Amino acid sequence: MRAALRMAAAVAATALLAAGCSRAGSSGTSSSAPPSSSASSPGASTAGDFGTLTNVCHGGSASGATDQGVTSSAIDVGVLTDVGFTKDPQLENAATVFTDWCNAAGGIDGRKIVPDVHDTEMLSVVQAMTAACGKDFVLAGGSAALDGLAVQTRLKCLLPDFDAQENMPQAAGSSLEFSPVTYNFAYADYSGYYKWLLQKYPASSGHIAIVWGDSAVTQIDYADQQATIAALGGGATTSITFPATGVTNWTPYAEEIKSKGIKGFTFYGEPQELAPLEAALDTIGYKLDWIDTDSNAYGSSFIQLDGKGLTEQANYAALFGIYPVEKAASNPTVEKIQQLYQQYEPGQQITLQALQAFSMWLAFAVSAESCGSDLTRSCVYQAALKLTSWDGGGITATEDLATPLGPPSCFNVEQASSSGWAPATGFTPNTDGVYSCGEPQVKLPSSFPAPDTLATVGLTLANLK
């Protein structure tokens, strides 16, 4: 899943390695709009209900120190985040909001959830995972840009992970891992989206570029999208790279795009880098058919930054089956999340990654609740495997959590304008009035690293107790 923090974090990590300095993280966030006057309060109906999920959190008499991180009164749940580097607290906020709500409803059979934040500071992901291994029951609602470096550490300590967002090939689809949307490097996650772009703008075929901040992580993404576009008949893609440490003058890049006759491009970088590139394109008078901003730009910050570019260029972002925040009034679950943010983290913003985190917090809670007093990692893991039609209570399109290596199922497309983000003109959903499902299945080259498994570290599921 190329959502929210991922590309910014990947570029930022390379910038840190190259320049030895820190930079603020992703600003591509979606504002938490006020709830409608007719909306119910967070405590309406049963306190522990969440969207279509009933009695997720509630009191009870569960007892016993049944596993690491579990006592009669509490459950320690680890949350991995790059916040020390990115300065973006979105996953910490999601953990606070969810656990405060769940604990107010009674917790998991009476046990309160204690979120245990492990800050990777971007490059210390193995150390952060090691700390989680020594204390936590499971991981939930977290994400780390360089997660692939710590998968084997996690598997050696048999730590299940309800991950908000997987990033590297070694992590995507790895053992004991669950994620809110189908994402792995066996199939192209952009296939439906690029098919839609090529059908809407057929003249762009053969004139497509990928503009990307050159780093070890984004090289994988470039190869992924290059293969996807070629498989869908979009022809060979032009590679246009820029230094991951930043660019002060985007005019030469705009001139290169114009001189090569590019009609559409995907941008891998931060919103504050794309906006000046679009300004440079406007200055030289060059208009493309489309720009894929990457979902990192989906949010209020890019709208504020891009200015005239929002009218001069057609800016799109794929959400990969995540309900758009601006349509929350039509989705009781997303609207409830807005209400809970106002109650527990007022003034903080809801991002796509936060919505993904909520889906996984809920998956953990539903699975753990089913175990009662006998709360063990094995029980929680086996319960999560039964979530074969999971949508986070309405946060995402439906997927099977038990088949992480399957093809992606659904996507939706957003378009930016001066009024904000909205479902793209010409995008026709076929599911729930929001998503297009049944997208083409595009196998990716086998050159990508395989996800790590328990066998990689010499273990099996029989070791999970």
C-alpha positions as CSV (number, residue, x, y, z in Angstrom):
1,M,0.0,0.0,0.0
2,R,1.6,3.3,-1.1
3,A,-0.4,5.4,1.2
4,A,0.2,8.5,3.4
5,L,3.6,8.3,5.1
6,R,5.3,5.8,3.0
7,M,6.9,7.7,0.1
8,A,7.7,10.7,2.2
9,A,9.4,8.5,4.8
10,A,11.3,6.6,2.2
11,V,12.7,9.8,0.7
12,A,13.3,11.3,4.1
13,A,15.3,8.2,5.2
14,T,17.6,8.6,2.2
15,A,17.9,12.3,2.9
16,L,19.0,11.5,6.4
17,L,21.6,9.0,5.3
18,A,22.9,11.4,2.6
19,A,22.8,14.7,4.5
20,G,22.8,13.8,8.2
21,C,19.9,16.2,8.9
22,S,16.3,15.8,9.9
23,R,13.2,16.9,8.1
24,A,9.6,17.1,9.1
25,G,7.4,14.3,8.0
26,S,4.4,14.0,5.8
27,S,2.0,16.9,5.8
28,G,-0.5,15.1,3.5
29,T,-3.3,14.8,6.0
30,S,-7.1,15.1,5.8
31,S,-8.8,17.5,8.1
32,S,-11.2,16.2,10.6
33,A,-14.5,17.9,9.6
34,P,-17.1,18.7,12.3
35,P,-19.8,16.1,12.6
36,S,-23.2,16.8,11.2
37,S,-25.8,18.0,13.7
38,S,-27.8,14.9,13.2
39,A,-24.9,12.6,14.0
40,S,-25.2,10.4,17.1
41,S,-22.8,10.9,19.9
42,P,-19.8,8.5,20.3
43,G,-21.6,6.8,23.1
44,A,-24.9,6.2,21.2
45,S,-26.3,2.7,21.0
46,T,-24.1,0.1,22.7
47,A,-20.9,1.8,24.0
48,G,-18.6,-0.9,22.6
49,D,-20.2,-0.9,19.1
50,F,-18.2,0.4,16.1
51,G,-19.9,0.8,12.8
52,T,-21.2,-2.7,11.8
53,L,-19.1,-4.3,14.5
54,T,-21.0,-4.9,17.7
55,N,-19.7,-5.2,21.3
56,V,-16.1,-4.8,20.3
57,C,-15.0,-3.5,23.7
58,H,-16.8,-4.2,27.0
59,G,-16.2,-5.0,30.6
60,G,-15.9,-8.5,32.0
61,S,-14.1,-10.7,34.4
62,A,-11.2,-12.0,32.3
63,S,-8.2,-12.7,34.5
64,G,-4.7,-14.2,34.6
65,A,-1.3,-13.5,33.2
66,T,-1.9,-15.6,30.2
67,D,0.9,-14.4,27.9
68,Q,3.6,-11.8,27.7
69,G,2.1,-8.4,28.1
70,V,-1.1,-9.7,29.6
71,T,-2.3,-9.3,33.2
72,S,-5.7,-9.5,34.8
73,S,-6.1,-5.8,34.3
74,A,-4.1,-4.8,31.2
75,I,-2.8,-5.7,27.8
76,D,0.4,-4.1,26.5
77,V,0.1,-3.5,22.8
78,G,3.1,-2.2,20.8
79,V,2.8,0.6,18.3
80,L,5.7,1.1,15.9
81,T,6.1,4.6,14.5
82,D,8.8,6.8,12.8
83,V,7.5,9.9,14.7
84,G,10.9,10.8,16.1
85,F,12.1,11.5,12.6
86,T,8.9,12.5,10.7
87,K,7.5,14.6,13.6
88,D,4.1,13.3,12.4
89,P,2.1,11.9,15.4
90,Q,-0.7,10.3,13.3
91,L,-0.2,6.8,14.5
92,E,0.2,7.9,18.1
93,N,-3.0,9.9,17.8
94,A,-4.9,6.9,16.4
95,A,-3.6,4.7,19.2
96,T,-4.7,7.2,21.8
97,V,-8.2,7.7,20.3
98,F,-8.9,4.0,19.9
99,T,-7.6,2.8,23.2
100,D,-9.3,5.7,25.1
101,W,-12.6,4.8,23.5
102,C,-12.2,1.1,24.0
103,N,-11.1,1.4,27.6
104,A,-14.0,3.7,28.3
105,A,-16.3,1.0,27.0
106,G,-14.7,-1.5,29.4
107,G,-11.7,-2.7,27.5
108,I,-11.2,-6.2,26.2
109,D,-13.3,-8.4,28.6
110,G,-12.4,-5.9,31.4
111,R,-8.7,-5.7,30.6
112,K,-7.6,-2.2,29.6
113,I,-5.4,-1.7,26.5
114,V,-2.1,0.1,27.2
115,P,-0.6,1.4,23.9
116,D,3.2,1.0,24.1
117,V,4.8,3.4,21.5
118,H,8.1,2.3,20.0
119,D,9.7,5.2,18.1
120,T,12.0,3.9,15.3
121,E,13.4,7.4,14.7
122,M,13.3,6.0,11.1
123,L,16.6,4.1,11.1
124,S,16.4,2.3,14.5
125,V,13.6,0.0,13.5
126,V,15.4,-3.2,14.6
127,Q,16.0,-1.7,18.1
128,A,12.4,-0.6,18.3
129,M,11.2,-4.1,17.3
130,T,13.5,-5.7,19.9
131,A,12.0,-3.5,22.6
132,A,8.5,-4.6,21.5
133,C,9.7,-8.2,21.6
134,G,10.7,-7.9,25.2
135,K,7.4,-6.5,26.5
136,D,4.4,-6.5,24.3
137,F,1.6,-9.0,23.7
138,V,1.1,-8.0,20.0
139,L,1.7,-5.0,17.7
140,A,-1.3,-3.0,16.4
141,G,-1.9,0.1,14.5
142,G,1.7,0.9,13.7
143,S,3.9,1.3,10.7
144,A,7.6,1.9,9.9
145,A,9.0,2.9,6.6
146,L,11.9,0.5,6.9
147,D,9.8,-2.3,8.3
148,G,11.4,-5.0,6.2
149,L,14.7,-4.7,8.2
150,A,12.9,-5.9,11.4
151,V,10.6,-8.6,10.2
152,Q,13.0,-11.4,11.2
153,T,13.4,-9.9,14.6
154,R,9.6,-9.9,15.0
155,L,9.2,-13.5,13.8
156,K,12.0,-14.8,16.1
157,C,10.0,-13.6,19.1
158,L,6.7,-14.8,17.6
159,L,5.1,-11.3,17.7
160,P,1.8,-11.0,15.7
161,D,1.4,-7.7,14.0
162,F,-1.9,-5.9,13.1
163,D,-0.1,-3.4,10.9
164,A,-1.6,-0.1,9.7
165,Q,0.6,-0.1,6.7
166,E,3.3,-2.5,5.4
167,N,6.0,-1.0,3.3
168,M,9.0,-3.2,2.2
169,P,8.7,-6.5,0.3
170,Q,10.1,-8.5,3.3
171,A,7.2,-7.2,5.4
172,A,4.2,-7.2,3.0
173,G,2.5,-10.5,3.4
174,S,5.0,-11.8,6.0
175,S,4.1,-14.4,8.7
176,L,1.9,-13.4,11.7
177,E,1.1,-10.2,9.9
178,F,-2.3,-8.6,9.1
179,S,-3.0,-5.4,7.2
180,P,-6.2,-3.4,6.3
181,V,-5.8,-3.7,2.6
182,T,-4.4,-6.4,0.3
183,Y,-0.8,-5.3,-0.4
184,N,2.2,-7.3,-1.4
185,F,4.8,-7.5,-4.1
186,A,3.4,-10.5,-5.9
187,Y,0.7,-8.4,-7.5
188,A,0.5,-4.8,-8.7
189,D,-1.5,-2.8,-6.2
190,Y,-1.9,0.1,-8.8
191,S,-3.4,-2.1,-11.6
192,G,-7.0,-0.9,-11.4
193,Y,-6.0,2.7,-10.9
194,Y,-3.6,2.8,-13.9
195,K,-6.1,0.9,-16.0
196,W,-8.6,3.7,-15.2
197,L,-6.1,6.5,-16.0
198,L,-5.2,4.9,-19.4
199,Q,-8.8,4.5,-20.3
200,K,-9.7,8.0,-19.4
201,Y,-6.6,9.4,-21.1
202,P,-5.6,6.9,-23.9
203,A,-3.4,9.5,-25.6
204,S,-1.0,9.4,-22.6
205,S,-0.1,5.8,-23.4
206,G,3.6,5.7,-24.3
207,H,4.1,9.1,-22.8
208,I,4.2,8.3,-19.1
209,A,6.9,9.2,-16.6
210,I,7.7,8.3,-13.0
211,V,9.2,11.3,-11.2
212,W,10.8,10.0,-8.1
213,G,13.2,10.9,-5.3
214,D,16.1,8.5,-5.8
215,S,16.5,6.1,-2.8
216,A,16.9,2.4,-2.2
217,V,13.3,2.1,-1.2
218,T,11.8,4.1,-4.0
219,Q,13.8,2.1,-6.6
220,I,11.6,-0.8,-5.7
221,D,8.5,1.3,-6.2
222,Y,9.7,2.5,-9.6
223,A,10.3,-1.0,-10.8
224,D,6.8,-2.0,-9.5
225,Q,5.0,0.8,-11.3
226,Q,7.1,0.4,-14.5
227,A,6.1,-3.2,-14.7
228,T,2.4,-2.4,-14.0
229,I,2.1,0.3,-16.6
230,A,3.8,-1.9,-19.2
231,A,1.5,-4.8,-18.4
232,L,-1.6,-2.6,-18.9
233,G,-0.5,-1.4,-22.3
234,G,0.8,2.0,-21.2
235,G,4.2,1.4,-22.9
236,A,7.6,2.1,-21.5
237,T,7.9,4.7,-18.8
238,T,10.4,7.5,-18.6
239,S,12.4,7.7,-15.4
240,I,13.0,11.2,-14.1
241,T,14.8,11.3,-10.8
242,F,15.5,14.1,-8.3
243,P,17.8,14.1,-5.3
244,A,16.1,12.7,-2.2
245,T,17.8,15.5,-0.2
246,G,15.6,18.1,-2.0
247,V,15.4,20.4,-5.0
248,T,15.7,24.2,-4.9
249,N,14.8,24.8,-8.6
250,W,12.2,22.6,-10.3
251,T,12.3,24.4,-13.7
252,P,14.8,22.0,-15.2
253,Y,12.5,19.1,-14.3
254,A,9.5,20.8,-15.8
255,E,11.5,21.5,-19.0
256,E,12.6,17.8,-19.1
257,I,8.9,16.7,-18.8
258,K,8.0,19.1,-21.6
259,S,10.9,18.2,-23.9
260,K,10.1,14.5,-23.6
261,G,6.4,15.0,-24.4
262,I,5.2,13.5,-21.1
263,K,1.4,13.4,-20.9
264,G,1.1,11.8,-17.5
265,F,3.4,11.1,-14.5
266,T,3.4,9.5,-11.1
267,F,5.2,11.5,-8.4
268,Y,7.1,9.8,-5.6
269,G,8.0,12.5,-3.1
270,E,6.4,14.9,-0.7
271,P,3.5,17.2,-1.4
272,Q,5.7,20.3,-0.7
273,E,7.9,19.1,-3.6
274,L,5.2,18.3,-6.1
275,A,3.5,21.8,-5.6
276,P,6.6,23.8,-6.8
277,L,7.1,21.3,-9.7
278,E,3.5,22.0,-10.8
279,A,4.2,25.7,-10.4
280,A,7.2,25.4,-12.7
281,L,5.1,23.5,-15.3
282,D,2.6,26.4,-15.2
283,T,5.3,29.0,-15.6
284,I,6.5,27.3,-18.8
285,G,2.9,26.8,-20.0
286,Y,2.9,23.0,-20.1
287,K,-0.2,21.1,-19.2
288,L,-0.4,17.3,-18.8
289,D,-3.3,15.0,-19.2
290,W,-2.9,13.7,-15.6
291,I,-0.6,13.7,-12.6
292,D,-0.7,10.9,-10.0
293,T,0.1,12.7,-6.8
294,D,0.4,9.5,-4.9
295,S,-2.0,9.2,-1.9
296,N,0.7,10.9,0.2
297,A,-0.7,14.2,-1.1
298,Y,-4.3,13.3,-0.2
299,G,-5.2,15.9,2.4
300,S,-5.7,19.6,3.1
301,S,-2.0,20.5,3.0
302,F,-1.5,19.7,-0.7
303,I,-4.6,21.7,-1.5
304,Q,-3.2,24.7,0.3
305,L,0.3,24.3,-1.3
306,D,-0.6,23.7,-4.9
307,G,-2.6,26.8,-5.6
308,K,-3.0,27.5,-9.3
309,G,-1.7,24.0,-10.1
310,L,-5.1,22.7,-8.9
311,T,-6.8,24.4,-11.9
312,E,-4.0,24.0,-14.4
313,Q,-3.3,20.3,-13.9
314,A,-5.5,17.2,-13.3
315,N,-4.3,15.8,-10.0
316,Y,-5.4,12.3,-8.9
317,A,-4.7,10.0,-6.0
318,A,-5.7,6.3,-5.5
319,L,-7.0,5.3,-2.1
320,F,-6.9,1.5,-2.6
321,G,-10.3,0.8,-1.0
322,I,-10.2,3.2,1.9
323,Y,-13.3,5.3,2.5
324,P,-12.6,9.0,1.7
325,V,-12.6,11.3,4.7
326,E,-14.6,14.1,3.0
327,K,-17.5,11.7,2.6
328,A,-17.7,10.8,6.3
329,A,-21.2,12.1,6.6
330,S,-22.3,9.1,4.5
331,N,-20.4,6.6,6.6
332,P,-21.3,6.2,10.2
333,T,-18.0,4.5,11.0
334,V,-15.7,7.2,9.6
335,E,-18.0,9.8,11.1
336,K,-17.7,8.2,14.5
337,I,-13.9,8.3,14.1
338,Q,-14.2,12.0,13.5
339,Q,-16.3,12.4,16.7
340,L,-13.9,10.4,18.7
341,Y,-11.0,12.5,17.6
342,Q,-12.8,15.6,18.7
343,Q,-13.4,13.9,22.1
344,Y,-10.0,12.4,22.7
345,E,-7.5,14.3,20.4
346,P,-9.2,17.6,19.6
347,G,-7.5,19.6,16.8
348,Q,-5.6,16.6,15.5
349,Q,-6.1,15.4,11.9
350,I,-7.4,12.2,10.5
351,T,-5.1,10.7,7.8
352,L,-5.5,7.7,5.5
353,Q,-2.9,5.9,7.6
354,A,-4.9,6.7,10.7
355,L,-8.0,5.1,9.1
356,Q,-5.9,2.0,8.3
357,A,-4.6,2.0,11.9
358,F,-8.2,2.1,13.2
359,S,-9.1,-0.9,11.0
360,M,-6.3,-2.9,12.5
361,W,-7.0,-1.8,16.1
362,L,-10.5,-3.1,15.6
363,A,-9.3,-6.3,14.0
364,F,-7.1,-6.9,17.1
365,A,-9.9,-6.0,19.5
366,V,-12.4,-8.3,17.8
367,S,-9.9,-11.2,17.7
368,A,-8.8,-10.7,21.3
369,E,-12.4,-10.3,22.6
370,S,-13.2,-13.7,21.3
371,C,-10.5,-15.3,23.5
372,G,-12.0,-14.3,26.8
373,S,-9.8,-15.1,29.8
374,D,-7.6,-17.4,27.7
375,L,-5.9,-14.5,25.9
376,T,-2.8,-15.9,24.1
377,R,-1.0,-14.9,21.0
378,S,-2.0,-18.2,19.4
379,C,-5.7,-17.6,20.1
380,V,-5.6,-14.0,18.8
381,Y,-3.8,-15.1,15.6
382,Q,-6.2,-17.9,14.9
383,A,-9.2,-15.7,15.6
384,A,-7.9,-13.1,13.1
385,L,-7.5,-15.7,10.4
386,K,-11.3,-16.1,10.6
387,L,-11.8,-12.5,9.5
388,T,-12.3,-13.4,5.9
389,S,-14.7,-10.6,5.1
390,W,-13.1,-7.7,6.9
391,D,-13.9,-4.0,6.3
392,G,-13.0,-2.5,9.7
393,G,-16.7,-1.9,10.4
394,G,-17.0,0.2,7.2
395,I,-13.5,1.9,7.0
396,T,-12.3,-0.1,3.9
397,A,-13.6,-2.3,1.2
398,T,-14.0,-5.9,2.2
399,E,-10.9,-8.1,2.2
400,D,-9.8,-11.5,3.5
401,L,-7.2,-11.0,6.2
402,A,-6.3,-14.7,5.9
403,T,-4.9,-14.3,2.4
404,P,-2.3,-11.6,2.5
405,L,-0.6,-12.8,-0.7
406,G,-3.7,-12.5,-2.9
407,P,-4.2,-9.8,-5.6
408,P,-5.6,-6.4,-4.5
409,S,-9.4,-6.3,-4.5
410,C,-10.7,-2.7,-4.8
411,F,-9.6,0.9,-5.4
412,N,-11.1,4.4,-5.5
413,V,-9.9,7.6,-7.1
414,E,-9.8,11.1,-5.7
415,Q,-9.3,14.3,-7.6
416,A,-7.9,17.6,-6.2
417,S,-9.4,21.0,-6.8
418,S,-9.3,24.3,-5.1
419,S,-12.4,23.1,-3.1
420,G,-10.5,20.1,-1.8
421,W,-10.4,16.4,-2.6
422,A,-13.5,14.6,-4.0
423,P,-14.2,11.4,-5.9
424,A,-12.7,11.8,-9.4
425,T,-14.8,12.9,-12.3
426,G,-15.4,9.9,-14.6
427,F,-14.7,7.3,-11.8
428,T,-17.6,4.9,-11.6
429,P,-17.7,2.7,-8.5
430,N,-19.3,-0.7,-8.6
431,T,-19.3,-1.5,-4.9
432,D,-20.8,0.3,-2.0
433,G,-21.1,3.4,-4.1
434,V,-17.4,4.2,-3.5
435,Y,-15.1,1.5,-4.7
436,S,-14.3,-0.3,-8.0
437,C,-13.7,-3.9,-7.2
438,G,-12.6,-6.8,-9.4
439,E,-9.6,-4.9,-10.9
440,P,-7.2,-6.6,-13.3
441,Q,-4.7,-8.9,-11.7
442,V,-1.1,-8.0,-12.7
443,K,1.6,-10.4,-11.5
444,L,4.9,-8.6,-10.7
445,P,8.3,-9.8,-11.6
446,S,9.8,-12.4,-9.2
447,S,12.8,-10.2,-8.7
448,F,11.3,-8.5,-5.7
449,P,12.4,-10.0,-2.3
450,A,9.9,-12.6,-0.9
451,P,8.1,-11.8,2.4
452,D,9.8,-13.3,5.4
453,T,8.1,-16.3,7.0
454,L,8.5,-18.3,10.2
455,A,10.5,-20.8,8.2
456,T,13.0,-18.0,7.4
457,V,13.9,-18.0,11.0
458,G,13.6,-21.7,11.6
459,L,10.2,-21.7,13.3
460,T,6.6,-22.9,12.5
461,L,3.2,-22.1,13.8
462,A,3.6,-24.9,16.3
463,N,6.0,-22.6,18.2
464,L,3.2,-20.0,18.7
465,K,1.6,-20.6,22.0
